[in-house]
Amino acid sequence: MRLNLRQLEVFRAIMITGSISGAARLLSVSQPAISRLLAYTEDRLELRLFERVRGRIQPTPEARRLFTEVDQVHQGVLRVNELAEELRERGTGSVRIVASPSVGQTMVPDAIARLRQRFPDLRVEFEILTLLEVIAKITSARADLGVSVLPVDEPTIQSQVMTEGRLMAIMPRDHPLARLRVVRPADIAPYPLIGFGPQTPYGYIVEQALASSPEPIKVSTVVRFTPVACAMVRAGAGVAVVDEFVLRGRTWPELVSRPLAPITRVRAHLLTLRYEPLSRTARAFVDILRDLVPPPPPEGGEPADSIPTDLT
């Protein structure tokens, strides 16, 4: 048997109120109607959802597991209704954007600000997530598009390179490395490094970029996101290697950045569902983002110099 939306609604109401009477009040129907539908549902499912204990109902383990999925369906229905309301009242709807931390620091917010100037009534949902979370949001259509500094190999996702940069070494202004024009892995070895963990995709990139150092490089602190690494460097906890996208703007005026040599290129990728067209507002966001960043260089060319090595 397949559950219909009414049965899911009644089941959820019982779960969140804890009683047949509470569900009846929540849904503005009679208690007998709730009881009959519940009994019918359990009978057709051949599954006991609630135990009757001293006149009260207690959800079974099966009901608790089912509730997790049912609640997600309920949230999806709410989002559909919200979108329909927005489309009726404003005609512009909403756009849902997800991004990895580096590009989510300034690049994506700058584009969103310009998008909102063009569509003042537009509702924008923006989240900064890990790569796996970004992929999950897009493949499940819970986000319209994503921007990531890490490549994605997923058959349902189309990935386009938006712009290209490089890895940079960052340090406080009074740090000895700030006197160098270019920082090599061997230069970093004497100092504590804020790292990302070799088990993560970003950590692997940084680890490979520093592998040529003849001296071991000590990772003193492990963080998850590049903005956190920048904050740790600002606090004096060490130096770090991050992509230049997180350094855009004047978010970190206390820091100095120097190009890491040899050059390690990083790219910002636009991620969309391969077989789903973008909405008008999502396409507008992509156009704005392309205008804000330099295009990637031809294959084999030098990465664009989009930021100075002195962050101020």
Secondary structure as UniProt FT lines:
FT   HELIX           5..17
FT   HELIX           20..27
FT   HELIX           31..45
FT   STRAND          50..53
FT   TURN            54..55
FT   STRAND          56..59
FT   HELIX           61..89
FT   STRAND          94..99
FT   HELIX           101..105
FT   HELIX           107..118
FT   TURN            120..121
FT   STRAND          123..128
FT   HELIX           131..139
FT   TURN            140..141
FT   STRAND          145..148
FT   TURN            155..156
FT   STRAND          157..172
FT   TURN            173..174
FT   HELIX           176..179
FT   HELIX           185..188
FT   TURN            189..190
FT   STRAND          193..195
FT   TURN            198..199
FT   HELIX           201..209
FT   TURN            210..212
FT   STRAND          219..222
FT   HELIX           226..234
FT   TURN            235..236
FT   STRAND          239..243
FT   HELIX           244..247
FT   TURN            249..250
FT   TURN            253..254
FT   STRAND          255..260
FT   STRAND          265..273
FT   TURN            274..275
FT   HELIX           280..292
FT   TURN            299..300
//
